[in-house]
Amino acid sequence: MVTVRLRPPLRERAEGLGEVRVPGTTVAEALRALEADHPRLAGWVLDDRGRIREHVAVFLDGERVSGDEAVAGDDRLEIVGAVSGGSDEAEVLVGTKKGLFVLRGPRGGALRIATRAFAGQSVEFAIRDPRTGRYLASVTHGQFGPRVFWTEDPAGEWEQTDGPRFPEDTDASVERIWVITPGEAEDLVYAGVDPAALFESRDGGMTWELNRGLWDQPSRSEWIPGLGGLMVHSICPWPGDPSRLAVGISAVGVWVTEDGGATWVVGNEGIVPRYLPEEARSQPLGRCIHHLERAPLRPERVFMQFHGGVYRSDDAGMTWTSIAEGLPSDFGFPLVVDPRDPDSAYVIPLNADADRVSAEGRLRVFETRDAGGTWTARSEGLPQSDAYLTILRQAFGADARDPMALWFGATSGEVYGSDDAGATWHLAARDLAPVLSVRPS
């Protein structure tokens, strides 16, 4: 029997089951058995000839498969993609300083504002949980502080969740909720906040609990904030293993757990903080991480944008190698990893910490297809003169389709998109409020 993991909308067609067990000696046999056991799935994954649909991706233990591959009892299949036959429509969630903009329209074209929520409030981050279809948003009111909201329909009513909030014994309060990330266990969701803490939800984001293992680190008194604060801004689950996780904290470093957050170790070896005096660079902390992203198909590989550096780790975030050679600047914030290619990543360099605008006055996305060995500028369709834009750490996102689409937003209110993995770009939206986050749903 093989385990098949189902996401919406497939889950709803299998009596709400997130995972099912089916017989089969090949991927195709297992999928046929899935349809036999759950007739409402017939035609959703396999076409009339019994082949995997063009716009459906099936993964066997993290590797994409075509259907002929052999399977055994311990194997896991996961089905992703546009299971109804494919769609050229895109939905992009854009968090700004003046609300959440839900953009919709054709991939490769201009997007329209489908709805706007939280008018006048800062929406640090918004995401649609692919497992449930639920939307979650981190919202900060200028007078009344930060909180997480959720909805099933972003054009409808949003409801406030219970937390995150610190226990009384911590003598702390949440200043800002930087990021919300679905975990690997059923209904597990993470939130990273300022002051540097990780919160966990076991019910899809409805209630939150502080991760005490990270909060109670003995070195916490030595943690120093960066310019943007002292916060957990990057959360990298390990596909298929909820016990393994890495987080990025400014301006502290990378922290890694292999026991579900009970204990943590710091992973800063190899990172060079040029902003510190040379004699102080050997200290284990004080690393101003800007962004972390894990490669889903090779989870021990993590890419990092640093405060003066671009790095890669091949041991799950414990040690780091510089891969910045070939970039016009190694300073920046946003970073994207191709979910189908662990050797491929994208950064948007800015001039420097003292001049945080697009490098050399040219708006360029740099792509590597060899894990940082070389970089190629992808600028077709982007302004190449007198372009001084700022793109923040969460304002660059990718979808999981094939080919991959990319979107990024600037603090000047533009959103640019690419539907061919960065080869060409177009202006997808303009005249928005300063963009804080961009996530396709």
DAKA-V739108 format. One record per pair of residues at least 6 apart in sequence whose C-alpha atoms are under 8 Angstrom apart, sorted by the first residue. I is the first residue (numbers start at 0). J is the second residue. D is the distance in whole Angstrom. If there is no record, write none. Layout:
i: {I,I}
j: {J,J}
d: {D,D}
//
This chain:
i: {0,0,0,0,0,0,0,1,1,1,1,1,1,1,1,1,1,1,1,2,2,2,2,2,2,2,2,2,3,3,3,3,3,3,3,3,4,4,4,4,4,4,4,5,5,5,5,5,5,6,6,6,6,6,6,7,7,7,7,8,9,9,9,10,10,12,12,12,13,13,13,21,21,21,22,22,22,23,23,23,23,24,24,24,25,25,25,25,25,26,26,26,26,26,26,26,27,27,27,27,27,30,30,31,31,33,34,34,35,43,43,43,43,44,44,44,44,45,45,46,50,51,51,51,52,52,53,53,54,54,54,54,54,54,55,55,55,55,55,55,55,56,56,56,56,56,57,57,57,57,57,57,57,58,58,58,58,59,59,59,59,60,60,60,60,61,61,62,80,80,87,87,88,88,88,88,89,89,89,89,89,89,89,90,90,90,90,90,90,91,91,91,91,91,91,91,92,92,92,92,92,92,92,92,92,92,92,93,93,93,93,93,93,93,93,93,93,93,93,94,94,94,94,94,94,94,94,94,94,95,95,95,95,95,95,95,95,95,96,96,96,96,96,96,96,96,96,97,97,97,97,97,97,97,97,98,98,98,98,98,98,98,98,98,99,99,99,99,99,99,100,100,100,100,100,101,101,101,101,101,102,102,102,102,102,103,103,103,103,104,104,106,106,106,107,107,107,107,107,108,108,108,109,109,109,109,110,110,111,113,114,114,115,116,116,117,120,120,120,120,121,121,121,121,122,122,122,122,122,123,123,123,123,123,123,123,123,123,124,124,124,124,124,124,124,124,124,124,125,125,125,125,125,125,125,125,126,126,126,126,126,126,126,127,127,127,127,128,128,128,129,132,133,133,133,133,134,134,134,134,134,135,135,135,135,135,135,136,136,136,136,137,137,137,137,137,137,137,137,138,138,138,138,138,139,139,139,139,144,144,145,145,145,145,146,146,146,146,146,147,147,147,147,147,148,148,148,148,149,149,149,149,149,150,150,150,160,160,160,161,161,161,162,162,163,163,163,163,163,163,164,164,164,164,164,165,165,165,165,166,171,172,173,173,173,174,174,174,175,175,175,176,176,176,176,177,177,177,177,177,177,177,178,178,178,178,178,178,178,179,179,179,179,180,180,180,180,181,181,181,182,182,182,182,183,183,183,183,183,183,184,184,185,186,186,186,186,186,187,187,187,187,187,187,188,188,188,188,188,188,189,189,189,189,189,190,190,190,191,191,191,191,191,191,191,192,192,192,192,193,193,193,193,194,194,194,194,195,195,195,195,195,196,196,196,196,196,196,197,197,197,197,197,198,198,198,198,199,199,199,199,200,200,200,201,210,210,211,212,212,212,212,213,213,213,213,222,222,222,222,222,223,223,223,223,223,224,224,224,224,225,225,225,228,228,229,229,229,230,230,230,231,231,231,231,232,232,232,232,232,233,233,233,233,233,233,234,234,234,234,234,235,235,235,235,235,235,236,236,236,236,237,237,237,237,237,238,238,241,242,242,242,242,242,243,243,243,243,243,243,244,244,244,244,244,245,245,245,245,245,245,246,246,246,246,247,247,247,247,247,247,248,248,248,249,249,249,249,250,250,250,250,251,251,251,251,251,252,252,252,252,252,252,252,252,253,253,253,253,253,253,254,254,254,254,254,255,255,255,255,255,255,255,256,256,256,257,265,265,266,266,266,267,267,267,267,267,267,267,268,268,268,268,269,269,269,269,270,270,270,270,270,270,271,271,272,272,272,272,272,272,273,273,287,287,288,288,288,288,289,289,289,289,289,289,289,289,290,290,290,290,290,290,290,291,291,291,291,291,292,292,292,292,292,292,293,293,293,293,293,294,294,294,294,294,294,294,294,295,295,295,296,296,296,296,297,298,299,299,299,299,299,300,300,300,300,300,300,300,301,301,301,301,301,302,302,302,302,302,302,303,303,303,303,304,304,304,304,304,304,304,305,305,305,305,306,306,306,306,307,307,307,307,307,308,308,308,308,308,309,309,309,309,309,310,310,310,310,310,311,311,311,311,311,311,312,312,312,313,322,322,322,323,323,324,324,325,325,326,326,326,327,327,327,328,328,328,328,328,329,329,329,330,330,330,330,330,331,331,331,331,331,331,331,331,332,332,332,332,332,332,332,333,333,333,333,333,333,333,333,334,334,334,334,334,334,335,335,335,335,335,335,336,336,336,337,337,337,337,338,339,341,342,342,342,342,342,343,343,343,343,343,343,344,344,344,344,344,345,345,345,345,346,346,346,347,347,347,347,347,348,348,348,348,348,349,349,349,349,349,350,350,350,350,355,356,356,356,356,357,357,357,357,357,357,358,360,360,360,360,360,361,361,361,361,361,361,362,362,362,362,362,362,362,363,363,363,363,363,364,364,364,364,365,365,365,365,366,366,366,366,366,367,367,367,368,377,377,377,378,378,378,379,379,379,380,380,380,380,381,381,388,388,388,389,389,389,390,390,390,390,390,391,391,391,391,391,392,392,393,393,393,394,394,394,394,394,394,394,394,395,395,395,395,395,395,395,396,396,396,396,396,396,397,397,397,397,397,397,398,398,398,398,402,402,402,403,403,403,404,404,404,404,404,404,405,405,405,405,405,406,406,406,406,406,406,406,407,407,407,407,408,408,408,408,408,408,409,409,409,410,410,410,410,411,411,411,411,411,412,412,412,412,412,412,413,413,413,413,413,413,413,414,414,414,414,415,415,415,415,415,416,416,416,416,417,417,417,418}
j: {20,21,22,23,71,72,73,20,21,22,23,29,70,71,72,73,74,75,76,18,19,20,21,72,73,74,75,76,18,19,20,21,75,76,77,78,17,18,19,75,76,77,78,16,17,18,19,77,78,17,78,79,129,130,131,129,130,131,132,82,40,43,82,16,17,37,39,40,37,39,40,29,32,33,28,29,32,29,32,70,71,69,70,71,66,67,68,69,70,64,65,66,67,68,69,70,49,50,51,66,67,44,45,45,49,40,40,41,41,52,82,83,84,51,52,55,82,51,52,52,66,57,65,66,82,84,84,85,80,81,82,84,85,401,78,79,80,81,82,84,85,63,64,78,79,80,63,64,65,76,77,78,79,64,76,77,78,74,75,76,77,74,75,76,77,295,296,296,399,400,105,106,103,104,105,106,102,103,104,105,106,439,440,101,102,103,104,439,440,101,102,103,437,438,439,440,99,100,101,102,125,126,436,437,438,439,440,99,100,101,102,124,125,408,434,435,436,437,438,100,121,122,123,124,125,434,435,436,437,121,122,123,431,432,433,434,435,436,119,120,121,122,123,432,433,434,435,117,118,119,120,121,122,432,433,115,116,117,118,119,120,121,122,432,115,116,117,118,122,125,112,113,114,115,116,112,113,114,115,153,110,111,112,113,114,110,111,112,113,110,111,404,417,418,416,417,418,425,427,425,426,427,425,426,427,428,427,428,428,154,153,154,154,153,154,138,138,139,140,141,138,139,140,141,136,137,138,139,435,136,137,138,139,176,177,178,435,436,136,137,138,177,178,179,393,435,436,437,134,135,136,137,179,436,437,438,134,135,136,179,438,439,440,133,134,135,440,134,135,181,440,151,149,150,151,152,149,150,151,152,153,147,148,149,150,179,204,147,148,149,179,145,146,147,148,176,177,178,179,145,146,147,148,176,145,146,175,176,174,175,173,174,175,176,159,160,162,163,176,159,160,162,163,176,157,158,159,160,157,158,159,160,204,156,157,158,204,205,206,205,206,207,206,207,173,198,206,207,208,209,172,173,207,208,209,171,172,173,209,209,194,194,192,193,194,192,193,194,192,193,194,190,191,192,193,190,191,192,193,230,231,232,190,191,192,231,232,233,234,188,189,190,191,188,189,190,234,187,188,189,188,189,236,241,236,237,238,239,240,241,240,241,201,200,201,202,203,204,199,200,201,202,203,204,199,200,201,202,203,204,197,198,199,200,234,197,198,199,197,198,230,231,232,233,234,198,230,231,232,228,229,230,231,228,229,230,231,214,229,230,231,248,209,210,213,214,230,231,209,210,213,214,231,207,208,209,210,207,208,209,210,206,207,208,207,260,261,261,260,261,262,263,260,261,262,263,229,250,251,284,285,229,249,250,251,285,230,249,250,251,249,250,287,249,250,248,249,250,248,249,250,246,247,248,249,246,247,248,249,290,246,247,248,290,291,292,244,245,246,247,291,244,245,246,291,292,293,243,244,245,293,243,244,293,295,298,295,298,259,256,257,258,259,260,255,256,257,258,259,260,255,256,257,259,260,253,254,255,256,315,316,253,254,255,291,253,254,288,289,290,291,254,287,288,286,287,288,289,285,286,287,288,284,285,286,287,288,265,266,267,284,285,286,287,288,265,266,267,288,316,317,263,264,265,266,316,263,264,265,266,315,316,317,262,263,264,263,283,317,316,317,318,283,284,286,316,317,318,319,283,317,318,319,318,319,320,321,286,310,318,319,320,321,280,308,280,285,286,287,306,307,280,307,305,306,303,304,305,306,303,304,305,306,331,332,333,392,303,304,305,332,333,334,392,301,302,303,304,334,301,302,303,334,335,336,299,300,301,302,336,300,301,302,336,337,338,340,341,338,339,341,338,339,340,341,341,315,312,313,314,315,316,311,312,313,314,315,316,341,311,312,313,315,316,309,310,311,312,336,344,309,310,311,334,310,330,331,332,333,334,346,329,330,331,332,329,330,331,352,329,330,331,351,352,321,322,323,329,330,321,322,323,329,330,319,320,321,322,323,319,320,321,322,370,371,318,319,320,319,370,371,372,329,371,372,373,373,374,348,365,374,348,358,359,348,349,350,351,358,348,349,351,348,349,350,351,352,346,347,348,349,350,351,355,392,346,347,348,390,391,392,393,346,347,390,391,392,393,394,395,344,345,346,347,392,395,344,345,346,395,396,397,343,344,345,343,344,397,403,399,399,370,367,368,369,370,371,366,367,368,369,370,371,366,367,368,370,371,364,365,366,367,364,365,366,357,363,364,365,390,357,358,363,364,365,355,356,357,358,389,356,357,358,359,389,387,388,389,390,363,386,387,388,389,390,387,383,384,385,386,387,382,383,384,385,386,387,378,381,382,383,386,387,388,376,377,378,381,383,376,377,378,421,374,375,376,377,374,375,376,377,421,373,374,375,374,421,422,423,422,423,424,422,423,424,423,424,425,426,424,425,409,410,411,409,410,411,407,408,409,410,434,409,410,434,435,436,435,436,435,436,437,407,408,409,434,435,436,437,438,405,406,407,408,436,437,438,405,406,407,437,438,439,403,404,405,406,438,439,404,405,439,440,418,419,420,418,419,420,416,417,418,419,420,421,416,417,418,420,421,414,415,416,417,437,438,439,414,415,416,437,414,415,434,435,436,437,433,434,435,432,433,434,435,430,431,432,433,434,429,430,431,432,433,434,426,427,428,429,430,431,434,426,427,428,429,424,425,426,427,428,424,425,426,427,423,424,425,424}
d: {6,5,4,7,7,5,8,5,5,6,7,7,7,7,5,7,6,6,7,7,6,5,7,8,8,6,5,6,6,5,6,7,6,5,6,8,6,4,7,7,6,5,7,7,5,6,8,7,6,7,7,7,7,5,7,7,6,6,7,8,7,8,8,6,6,7,6,6,6,7,7,6,6,6,8,6,6,4,7,7,8,6,5,7,7,6,5,4,5,8,8,5,6,6,6,6,8,8,8,5,6,8,8,8,8,8,5,5,8,8,6,6,7,6,6,7,6,5,5,6,7,8,7,7,8,7,7,8,6,6,7,6,5,8,7,6,5,6,6,8,8,7,8,6,5,6,6,6,7,7,6,5,6,6,6,5,6,7,6,5,7,6,5,6,8,8,6,7,7,6,6,6,7,5,5,6,8,5,5,6,6,7,8,7,6,5,7,6,6,6,5,6,7,6,4,6,7,6,5,6,6,7,8,6,5,6,7,6,5,6,7,8,7,8,7,7,6,5,7,6,7,5,6,6,6,6,5,5,6,6,5,7,8,6,5,4,5,7,7,6,4,6,8,6,6,7,7,7,6,4,5,5,7,6,8,7,6,5,5,6,5,6,6,8,6,5,6,7,6,8,6,8,6,5,7,6,6,5,6,8,6,5,5,6,7,5,5,7,6,5,6,8,8,6,7,6,5,7,8,7,8,6,8,7,4,6,5,6,7,8,7,6,7,8,8,8,7,6,5,7,6,5,7,8,7,6,4,6,7,8,6,6,7,7,6,7,6,6,6,5,8,7,6,7,8,7,5,8,7,6,4,6,7,7,8,7,6,5,7,7,6,8,7,6,4,6,5,6,8,6,8,7,7,6,5,8,5,5,6,7,7,7,6,5,7,8,8,6,5,6,8,7,6,5,7,6,7,7,8,6,6,6,7,8,4,6,7,8,7,8,7,7,6,7,7,8,7,7,7,6,6,7,7,8,6,5,4,6,5,5,6,7,8,7,5,6,7,5,6,6,5,7,6,6,8,7,7,5,7,8,7,6,8,8,8,6,6,7,7,8,8,8,7,6,7,7,5,7,6,5,8,7,6,4,6,7,6,5,7,8,7,5,6,5,7,8,6,7,8,7,6,4,7,6,5,6,7,6,4,6,5,7,6,7,7,7,6,6,6,5,8,6,8,8,5,5,4,8,7,6,5,7,6,8,6,5,7,8,6,6,7,6,5,6,8,6,5,6,5,6,7,5,6,7,7,8,5,5,7,7,6,4,7,7,5,5,8,8,5,4,5,7,7,7,7,6,7,6,6,6,7,8,7,6,5,4,6,5,5,6,7,6,5,6,8,7,8,8,6,5,5,7,7,8,7,7,8,7,6,7,7,7,8,6,7,7,8,6,5,8,6,5,7,7,8,7,6,6,5,6,8,7,6,5,7,8,6,6,8,7,5,5,7,6,6,8,7,6,5,7,7,6,5,6,7,6,6,6,5,7,8,6,6,8,8,6,6,7,6,7,5,5,4,7,8,6,4,6,6,8,6,5,7,7,8,7,6,4,6,8,7,6,5,7,8,5,7,6,8,7,6,8,7,6,7,5,5,7,6,5,4,6,5,5,5,6,7,7,7,6,6,7,5,6,6,6,5,6,7,7,8,6,6,5,6,8,5,5,6,7,8,7,8,6,5,7,8,8,7,6,4,6,7,7,7,8,6,6,7,8,7,5,6,6,5,6,8,7,8,8,6,8,8,7,8,6,8,6,8,8,7,8,7,6,6,7,7,5,6,7,5,5,6,8,5,8,7,6,5,7,6,7,7,6,7,6,5,7,7,6,5,7,7,7,6,8,6,4,6,7,6,6,8,6,7,6,8,5,6,8,7,7,7,7,6,6,7,8,5,5,4,7,7,5,4,6,6,7,7,6,5,7,6,6,8,6,5,6,8,8,6,5,6,7,7,8,7,6,7,7,8,8,7,7,7,8,6,7,7,5,5,8,8,8,7,8,6,5,6,6,6,5,6,8,6,5,4,5,7,6,5,7,7,8,8,6,5,6,8,8,5,7,6,7,8,7,6,6,8,8,7,7,7,8,6,6,6,7,7,6,8,8,6,6,7,5,7,8,6,5,5,8,8,8,8,8,7,8,7,6,4,8,6,6,7,6,4,6,7,6,7,6,5,7,7,7,6,5,7,7,6,7,6,4,6,5,6,8,8,6,8,7,7,5,5,4,8,7,5,4,6,6,8,6,5,7,7,8,7,6,5,7,6,5,7,8,6,5,6,8,6,6,8,8,8,5,5,4,5,7,6,6,4,7,6,5,5,5,8,8,7,5,5,6,8,8,7,6,5,5,5,6,4,5,7,5,7,7,6,6,6,6,8,7,6,6,5,7,8,6,5,6,8,6,5,4,6,5,5,6,7,8,6,5,6,8,6,6,7,8,7,7,7,5,6,6,5,5,8,6,7,6,7,7,5,6,8,7,6,5,6,8,7,8,8,6,7,8,8,6,5,6,5,5,7,7,6,4,5,8,7,6,4,7,7,6,7,6,6,6,6,5,7,7,6,4,6,7,6,6,7,6,7,7,6,6,6,6,5,7,5,4,6,5,7,6,5,7,6,7,7,6,4,6,7,8,8,6,5,7,6,4,6,6,8,7,7,7,5,8,7,4,5,7,8,8,7,5,7,6,5,4,5,5,6,7,8,6,4,6,7,8,6,5,5,6,7,6,5,5,7,6,5,6,6,6,5,6,8}
//
